[in-house]
Amino acid sequence: MFENTFKNVDDILYKDAGCSSELDYVEQSSWVLFLKYLDDLEVEREIKAQLGGKPYVSLFVEEFQWRNWAVPKGPNGQVDFDRAKTGEDLTEFVNSKLFPYLASFKQSATSPATLEYKVGEIFSEVKNRIQSGYNLREVLDLVDELKFQTAEELHEMSFLYENKIKNMGNAGRNGGEYYTPRPLIKAVIEVVSPQIGQTIYDGAAGSAGFLCEAFVYLLQSKKLTTSDIETLQTKTFYGKEKKSLPYVMGVMNMILHGIDAPNIIHTNTLAENISDLQESDRYDIVLANPPFGGKERKEVQQNFPIKTAETAYLFMQHFMKVLRAGGSAGIVIKSTFLSNVDNAAIAVRRELLENFNVHTILEVPAGTFQGAGLRTVVLFFKKGEPTLKIWYYQLDAGRNIGKTNPFADSDVAEFVALSHTKPNTELSWTVSVEDINLVTFDLTPKNPSKPFDDAYREPTVVLDEILGVTVQTETALQRLRGLI
């Protein structure tokens, strides 16, 4: 039912003048879906309160409850067409009354750690782009048919919502920043193996895929006590996201997965000076996929001891600093980080090897990140001890990964199974730190079972390195001109 509804909603939005891309379809269907979910959640909480003999105060005043404005119904449970707004009346109500009311929750909430505050944050960022009130009426009627009253229904809905985010990620270069393949995320989490009671952080949260999957992983890790559930709800997951749309998607994604008030902050993580970080700002687990190919301004670079415009290298420094002693990390990063010869890349790798145990490097096939055009690796490391040896695994799916052949759970099953014992096979090998070049700290995967030849590297990898050298050259020339 969810799948057909999502498709029908997209078909309606496709016809609307205010929605021009997959990004718009996801954003607009999300806020409608979210309000319907909250209404079902309120019904469930009201019933529990009544059963317990306690009063229940609704999150929304009567006028703005879904059942009263979106799809009002009579005593017989049928839609009351006399009260159901449509056309210009509906868009006027949504734009001039509903959204401002919901946005005001950000000021009226008792604490940022409340569902009320998160609703206020979301509707401070989202705008209704559905121009036709008749199209909006159709969308509301379709979404109203959905139910979120059982664990199975919620699971199905969250799974399909992830697929919508995936489609958004495949819609274009900017959208691609928001989506990391879920099979890869789940594999990273299994290898890092977080435990209930540990804090988990993603400073480049995007649509919160790592945090949502870590929540699912911990829910299934053992039989949970009431205390465990409280810990998972309020004291486990933390994130930051710079851009508005992925921030909203991330907050809603976590709420739709069952975390009432996600601890995600809308901020530029890299704007924080890492020298100001205190022990209370650190986390036990870091799981992240920082943006590929981004560049930061000079004033942002001043927040880091190793100066570079490369966003990924700044994020690496942040993650290394924010990780608590003894903590573990799983970071997805473009593979050129392992081999680039600029001073910043070398300095970050040196810091990583000397103060962290980089115990595993997973090389991911080209095509894993659809539309990104880059090879990637996953770095697994632990803070507080130097690297002595690195176990590499070269993932070979046996086919070309892409849109028609997406990354699957089966592709990483062997890696996850072998990661515990780290044997040497045709696809895996071990490198001692003594064999690493201590001038360049080059960590390029070189499978001894497959002769390594620069000539057969992916063109995108070569082009990315050329771009990096070009940027360095331009920077050097600008400095030289300044001296003349």
MIDRENVEX-330490 format. One record per residue (C-alpha): x, y, z. Coordinates in nm, 3 decimals. Layout:
% MIDRENVEX-330490
SITE    east   north      up
SITE       X       Y       Z
...
//
This chain:
% MIDRENVEX-330490
SITE    east   north      up
SITE   0.000   0.000   0.000
SITE   0.277   0.244   0.089
SITE   0.458   0.181  -0.239
SITE   0.152   0.249  -0.454
SITE   0.067   0.560  -0.254
SITE   0.420   0.699  -0.289
SITE   0.408   0.641  -0.665
SITE   0.066   0.803  -0.700
SITE   0.178   1.104  -0.496
SITE   0.484   1.147  -0.719
SITE   0.261   1.130  -1.027
SITE   0.048   1.415  -0.889
SITE   0.352   1.626  -0.796
SITE   0.496   1.569  -1.144
SITE   0.198   1.762  -1.281
SITE   0.232   2.050  -1.035
SITE   0.402   2.371  -1.153
SITE   0.579   2.414  -0.821
SITE   0.761   2.080  -0.827
SITE   1.024   2.034  -1.095
SITE   1.253   1.753  -0.977
SITE   1.283   1.438  -0.767
SITE   1.421   1.659  -0.491
SITE   1.093   1.853  -0.483
SITE   0.884   1.533  -0.489
SITE   1.068   1.398  -0.185
SITE   1.058   1.724   0.008
SITE   0.690   1.792  -0.054
SITE   0.562   1.440   0.002
SITE   0.777   1.429   0.317
SITE   0.609   1.711   0.504
SITE   0.264   1.572   0.424
SITE   0.369   1.220   0.524
SITE   0.528   1.354   0.840
SITE   0.212   1.531   0.958
SITE   0.001   1.221   0.895
SITE   0.252   1.013   1.091
SITE   0.237   1.259   1.381
SITE  -0.143   1.239   1.384
SITE  -0.132   0.859   1.410
SITE   0.134   0.890   1.680
SITE  -0.091   1.126   1.875
SITE  -0.385   0.886   1.849
SITE  -0.167   0.605   1.984
SITE  -0.039   0.817   2.273
SITE  -0.388   0.939   2.358
SITE  -0.515   0.579   2.381
SITE  -0.223   0.480   2.606
SITE  -0.288   0.778   2.830
SITE  -0.656   0.689   2.859
SITE  -0.575   0.327   2.941
SITE  -0.344   0.452   3.212
SITE  -0.604   0.691   3.347
SITE  -0.392   0.995   3.259
SITE  -0.488   1.313   3.072
SITE  -0.334   1.369   2.729
SITE  -0.247   1.710   2.587
SITE  -0.221   1.715   2.207
SITE   0.088   1.855   2.039
SITE  -0.137   2.063   1.811
SITE  -0.436   2.283   1.885
SITE  -0.759   2.149   1.736
SITE  -0.760   2.366   1.423
SITE  -0.421   2.232   1.312
SITE  -0.468   1.864   1.386
SITE  -0.448   1.654   1.070
SITE  -0.791   1.502   1.130
SITE  -0.945   1.851   1.135
SITE  -0.770   2.037   0.854
SITE  -0.625   1.777   0.613
SITE  -0.904   1.524   0.578
SITE  -1.188   1.616   0.818
SITE  -1.442   1.338   0.870
SITE  -1.794   1.312   1.002
SITE  -1.925   1.077   1.276
SITE  -1.956   0.798   1.018
SITE  -1.584   0.811   0.943
SITE  -1.641   0.945   0.590
SITE  -1.477   1.260   0.456
SITE  -1.678   1.572   0.537
SITE  -1.662   1.754   0.205
SITE  -1.824   2.064   0.353
SITE  -1.525   2.110   0.584
SITE  -1.248   1.975   0.360
SITE  -1.067   2.270   0.201
SITE  -0.945   2.252  -0.158
SITE  -0.814   2.478  -0.433
SITE  -0.700   2.826  -0.329
SITE  -0.868   2.794   0.012
SITE  -0.642   2.498   0.093
SITE  -0.315   2.653  -0.025
SITE  -0.400   2.977   0.154
SITE  -0.461   2.788   0.480
SITE  -0.141   2.584   0.448
SITE   0.084   2.875   0.352
SITE  -0.060   3.150   0.572
SITE  -0.174   2.959   0.879
SITE  -0.049   2.600   0.909
SITE   0.320   2.649   0.828
SITE   0.365   2.964   1.042
SITE   0.189   2.788   1.331
SITE   0.415   2.481   1.308
SITE   0.728   2.695   1.266
SITE   0.640   2.878   1.590
SITE   0.699   2.555   1.784
SITE   1.071   2.628   1.769
SITE   1.018   2.928   2.000
SITE   0.747   2.779   2.221
SITE   0.909   2.439   2.285
SITE   1.036   2.382   2.637
SITE   1.363   2.229   2.513
SITE   1.550   2.152   2.189
SITE   1.536   1.787   2.300
SITE   1.161   1.763   2.230
SITE   0.948   1.653   1.939
SITE   0.778   1.993   1.948
SITE   1.109   2.171   1.886
SITE   1.197   1.940   1.596
SITE   0.858   2.007   1.434
SITE   0.933   2.379   1.465
SITE   1.277   2.335   1.309
SITE   1.142   2.134   1.017
SITE   0.867   2.379   0.930
SITE   1.104   2.672   0.966
SITE   1.305   2.518   0.683
SITE   1.043   2.356   0.458
SITE   0.813   2.557   0.231
SITE   0.500   2.432   0.058
SITE   0.586   2.418  -0.313
SITE   0.265   2.251  -0.425
SITE   0.107   2.541  -0.611
SITE  -0.226   2.382  -0.701
SITE  -0.464   2.338  -0.412
SITE  -0.640   2.069  -0.613
SITE  -0.317   1.870  -0.644
SITE  -0.254   1.917  -0.272
SITE  -0.605   1.791  -0.197
SITE  -0.533   1.472  -0.395
SITE  -0.204   1.423  -0.209
SITE  -0.370   1.467   0.130
SITE  -0.646   1.218   0.045
SITE  -0.390   0.958  -0.066
SITE  -0.163   0.998   0.237
SITE  -0.460   0.987   0.474
SITE  -0.519   0.625   0.369
SITE  -0.181   0.525   0.514
SITE  -0.163   0.387   0.867
SITE   0.133   0.391   1.106
SITE  -0.019   0.196   1.390
SITE   0.190  -0.124   1.393
SITE   0.561  -0.197   1.397
SITE   0.527  -0.369   1.058
SITE   0.359  -0.066   0.903
SITE   0.622   0.168   1.043
SITE   0.901  -0.058   0.918
SITE   0.754  -0.075   0.567
SITE   0.707   0.299   0.557
SITE   1.060   0.379   0.679
SITE   1.203   0.134   0.424
SITE   1.015   0.298   0.138
SITE   1.103   0.644   0.266
SITE   1.469   0.540   0.243
SITE   1.404   0.447  -0.120
SITE   1.259   0.791  -0.183
SITE   1.575   0.946  -0.037
SITE   1.777   0.713  -0.259
SITE   1.589   0.840  -0.563
SITE   1.657   1.194  -0.448
SITE   2.024   1.106  -0.419
SITE   2.025   0.977  -0.776
SITE   1.844   1.283  -0.910
SITE   2.157   1.487  -0.957
SITE   2.500   1.581  -0.830
SITE   2.373   1.781  -0.533
SITE   2.124   1.513  -0.439
SITE   2.399   1.252  -0.454
SITE   2.552   1.405  -0.145
SITE   2.256   1.289   0.061
SITE   2.259   0.917  -0.001
SITE   2.503   0.642   0.096
SITE   2.401   0.289  -0.014
SITE   2.235   0.121   0.283
SITE   2.411  -0.216   0.235
SITE   2.744  -0.034   0.274
SITE   2.621   0.154   0.580
SITE   2.501  -0.168   0.744
SITE   2.835  -0.337   0.674
SITE   3.027  -0.047   0.829
SITE   2.807  -0.060   1.140
SITE   2.850  -0.437   1.175
SITE   3.228  -0.405   1.160
SITE   3.239  -0.115   1.408
SITE   2.987  -0.305   1.627
SITE   2.847  -0.029   1.853
SITE   2.700  -0.120   2.189
SITE   2.405   0.025   2.381
SITE   2.542   0.293   2.612
SITE   2.794   0.424   2.360
SITE   2.737   0.758   2.189
SITE   2.726   0.757   1.807
SITE   2.802   1.065   1.596
SITE   2.786   1.173   1.233
SITE   2.911   1.525   1.163
SITE   2.804   1.506   0.796
SITE   2.466   1.349   0.866
SITE   2.287   1.413   0.535
SITE   1.962   1.213   0.547
SITE   2.087   1.040   0.867
SITE   2.137   0.699   0.707
SITE   2.420   0.601   0.942
SITE   2.225   0.706   1.252
SITE   1.902   0.537   1.142
SITE   2.075   0.210   1.056
SITE   2.273   0.218   1.380
SITE   1.942   0.260   1.565
SITE   1.797  -0.044   1.384
SITE   2.116  -0.243   1.455
SITE   2.102  -0.167   1.828
SITE   1.729  -0.237   1.848
SITE   1.802  -0.587   1.721
SITE   2.120  -0.639   1.921
SITE   1.952  -0.785   2.230
SITE   1.630  -0.788   2.429
SITE   1.595  -0.427   2.537
SITE   1.501  -0.299   2.881
SITE   1.303   0.019   2.940
SITE   1.631   0.186   3.034
SITE   1.792   0.069   2.707
SITE   1.508   0.220   2.503
SITE   1.535   0.550   2.690
SITE   1.910   0.552   2.624
SITE   1.859   0.491   2.252
SITE   1.591   0.758   2.230
SITE   1.777   1.038   2.405
SITE   2.144   0.967   2.477
SITE   2.289   0.772   2.184
SITE   2.261   0.941   1.842
SITE   2.407   1.280   1.753
SITE   2.459   1.453   1.423
SITE   2.520   1.779   1.238
SITE   2.422   1.885   0.887
SITE   2.495   2.206   0.701
SITE   2.239   2.207   0.419
SITE   1.870   2.269   0.475
SITE   1.709   1.995   0.266
SITE   1.923   1.702   0.388
SITE   1.890   1.835   0.744
SITE   1.511   1.823   0.720
SITE   1.526   1.480   0.554
SITE   1.756   1.354   0.828
SITE   1.538   1.473   1.115
SITE   1.223   1.331   0.956
SITE   1.399   1.007   0.867
SITE   1.502   0.952   1.229
SITE   1.155   1.040   1.361
SITE   0.995   0.805   1.109
SITE   1.234   0.533   1.227
SITE   1.110   0.582   1.581
SITE   1.343   0.838   1.743
SITE   1.109   1.109   1.871
SITE   1.348   1.402   1.911
SITE   1.668   1.347   1.708
SITE   1.981   1.518   1.834
SITE   2.070   1.660   1.492
SITE   2.188   2.020   1.472
SITE   2.156   2.238   1.162
SITE   2.506   2.385   1.141
SITE   2.831   2.382   0.945
SITE   3.038   2.129   1.138
SITE   3.360   2.269   0.991
SITE   3.287   2.619   1.125
SITE   3.382   2.493   1.473
SITE   3.742   2.536   1.583
SITE   3.854   2.185   1.676
SITE   4.101   2.320   1.930
SITE   3.800   2.432   2.136
SITE   3.656   2.080   2.164
SITE   3.623   1.955   2.521
SITE   3.600   1.597   2.648
SITE   3.224   1.642   2.684
SITE   3.208   1.713   2.308
SITE   3.355   1.374   2.215
SITE   3.181   1.052   2.113
SITE   3.248   0.678   2.141
SITE   3.163   0.599   1.779
SITE   3.196   0.808   1.462
SITE   3.017   0.689   1.147
SITE   3.017   0.920   0.847
SITE   3.050   0.983   0.476
SITE   3.176   1.342   0.437
SITE   3.098   1.521   0.108
SITE   3.313   1.439  -0.195
SITE   3.507   1.718  -0.363
SITE   3.386   2.011  -0.153
SITE   3.599   2.319  -0.087
SITE   3.597   2.547   0.216
SITE   3.686   2.914   0.254
SITE   4.006   3.033   0.423
SITE   3.827   3.144   0.741
SITE   3.696   2.789   0.785
SITE   4.041   2.642   0.721
SITE   4.171   2.843   1.017
SITE   3.974   2.611   1.248
SITE   4.215   2.325   1.175
SITE   4.584   2.265   1.244
SITE   4.635   2.117   0.896
SITE   4.522   2.386   0.651
SITE   4.349   2.272   0.333
SITE   4.048   2.373   0.124
SITE   3.954   2.007   0.075
SITE   3.634   1.942   0.271
SITE   3.700   1.571   0.318
SITE   4.040   1.634   0.480
SITE   3.891   1.893   0.716
SITE   3.619   1.646   0.813
SITE   3.882   1.380   0.877
SITE   4.058   1.613   1.120
SITE   3.724   1.687   1.289
SITE   3.638   1.318   1.323
SITE   3.981   1.233   1.460
SITE   3.951   1.510   1.719
SITE   3.590   1.443   1.817
SITE   3.646   1.070   1.874
SITE   3.690   0.975   2.239
SITE   4.005   0.786   2.345
SITE   3.940   0.418   2.283
SITE   3.657   0.504   2.046
SITE   3.607   0.355   1.699
SITE   3.524   0.504   1.360
SITE   3.406   0.393   1.018
SITE   3.454   0.670   0.761
SITE   3.371   0.656   0.390
SITE   3.609   0.875   0.190
SITE   3.729   0.903  -0.169
SITE   4.022   0.673  -0.240
SITE   4.255   0.955  -0.349
SITE   4.284   1.045   0.020
SITE   4.512   0.741   0.049
SITE   4.753   0.854  -0.221
SITE   4.741   1.232  -0.278
SITE   5.085   1.386  -0.238
SITE   4.989   1.738  -0.131
SITE   5.115   1.844   0.211
SITE   4.772   1.837   0.378
SITE   4.688   1.483   0.267
SITE   5.027   1.356   0.382
SITE   4.996   1.535   0.718
SITE   4.648   1.396   0.786
SITE   4.758   1.041   0.697
SITE   5.061   1.074   0.920
SITE   4.846   1.190   1.213
SITE   4.607   0.904   1.146
SITE   4.877   0.636   1.146
SITE   5.069   0.770   1.445
SITE   4.778   0.826   1.683
SITE   4.508   0.590   1.558
SITE   4.499   0.220   1.485
SITE   4.385   0.201   1.121
SITE   4.310  -0.170   1.139
SITE   4.098  -0.210   0.823
SITE   4.062  -0.042   0.483
SITE   3.778  -0.153   0.258
SITE   3.816  -0.065  -0.112
SITE   3.470  -0.017  -0.266
SITE   3.399  -0.074  -0.639
SITE   3.348   0.213  -0.881
SITE   2.978   0.284  -0.929
SITE   2.889   0.228  -0.564
SITE   2.801   0.597  -0.534
SITE   2.582   0.653  -0.835
SITE   2.656   0.979  -1.010
SITE   2.961   1.062  -0.796
SITE   3.210   0.918  -1.048
SITE   3.470   0.846  -0.781
SITE   3.629   0.541  -0.625
SITE   3.585   0.526  -0.249
SITE   3.726   0.344   0.051
SITE   3.610   0.294   0.408
SITE   3.860   0.361   0.686
SITE   3.811   0.174   1.014
SITE   4.020   0.301   1.301
SITE   4.044   0.319   1.678
SITE   4.177   0.616   1.875
SITE   4.463   0.603   2.122
SITE   4.712   0.358   1.976
SITE   4.937   0.372   1.668
SITE   4.880   0.163   1.359
SITE   5.096  -0.151   1.344
SITE   4.935  -0.328   1.051
SITE   4.643  -0.270   0.814
SITE   4.411  -0.534   0.674
SITE   4.291  -0.442   0.326
SITE   3.988  -0.589   0.154
SITE   3.927  -0.524  -0.216
SITE   3.555  -0.568  -0.270
SITE   3.475  -0.739  -0.600
SITE   3.104  -0.766  -0.677
SITE   3.169  -0.971  -0.990
SITE   2.968  -0.721  -1.196
SITE   2.955  -0.353  -1.281
SITE   2.785  -0.166  -0.997
SITE   2.547   0.104  -1.113
SITE   2.188   0.221  -1.129
SITE   2.063  -0.099  -1.292
SITE   2.288  -0.318  -1.072
SITE   2.291  -0.141  -0.735
SITE   2.513  -0.224  -0.442
SITE   2.357  -0.511  -0.243
SITE   2.392  -0.675   0.101
SITE   2.540  -0.985  -0.064
SITE   2.824  -0.777  -0.206
SITE   2.963  -0.704   0.140
SITE   2.871  -1.028   0.317
SITE   3.215  -1.187   0.278
SITE   3.394  -0.869   0.389
SITE   3.187  -0.850   0.707
SITE   3.244  -1.220   0.782
SITE   3.621  -1.200   0.727
SITE   3.668  -0.868   0.906
SITE   3.670  -1.044   1.244
SITE   3.966  -1.271   1.169
SITE   4.130  -1.068   0.888
SITE   4.280  -1.355   0.684
SITE   4.483  -1.310   0.367
SITE   4.291  -1.417   0.056
SITE   4.285  -1.327  -0.312
SITE   4.084  -1.019  -0.219
SITE   4.244  -0.935   0.116
SITE   4.595  -0.881   0.243
SITE   4.786  -0.732   0.536
SITE   5.040  -0.449   0.526
SITE   5.278  -0.378   0.812
SITE   5.333  -0.013   0.900
SITE   5.705  -0.081   0.857
SITE   5.644  -0.129   0.486
SITE   5.466   0.207   0.445
SITE   5.662   0.495   0.293
SITE   5.730   0.725   0.590
SITE   5.776   1.027   0.363
SITE   5.447   1.012   0.174
SITE   5.252   0.779   0.409
SITE   5.092   0.639   0.094
SITE   4.817   0.393   0.184
SITE   4.710   0.300  -0.169
SITE   4.557  -0.051  -0.184
SITE   4.802  -0.277  -0.374
SITE   4.665  -0.629  -0.386
SITE   4.964  -0.867  -0.410
SITE   4.738  -1.119  -0.586
SITE   4.665  -0.863  -0.860
SITE   4.962  -0.669  -1.004
SITE   4.909  -0.298  -0.951
SITE   4.949  -0.075  -1.255
SITE   4.884   0.298  -1.259
SITE   4.791   0.274  -1.623
SITE   4.475   0.081  -1.541
SITE   4.337   0.307  -1.274
SITE   3.989   0.448  -1.321
SITE   3.995   0.766  -1.535
SITE   3.791   0.947  -1.268
SITE   4.063   0.873  -1.012
SITE   4.334   1.012  -1.240
SITE   4.122   1.320  -1.321
SITE   4.055   1.378  -0.953
SITE   4.428   1.373  -0.879
SITE   4.494   1.609  -1.171
SITE   4.230   1.845  -1.034
SITE   4.397   1.834  -0.693
SITE   4.737   1.920  -0.843
SITE   4.578   2.197  -1.049
SITE   4.426   2.355  -0.740
SITE   4.763   2.339  -0.562
SITE   4.933   2.497  -0.864
SITE   4.680   2.780  -0.884
SITE   4.720   2.846  -0.512
SITE   5.098   2.858  -0.547
SITE   5.073   3.096  -0.844
SITE   4.840   3.327  -0.653
SITE   5.085   3.339  -0.364
SITE   5.370   3.408  -0.608
SITE   5.178   3.694  -0.771
SITE   5.122   3.839  -0.427
SITE   5.499   3.848  -0.368
SITE   5.579   4.017  -0.700
//
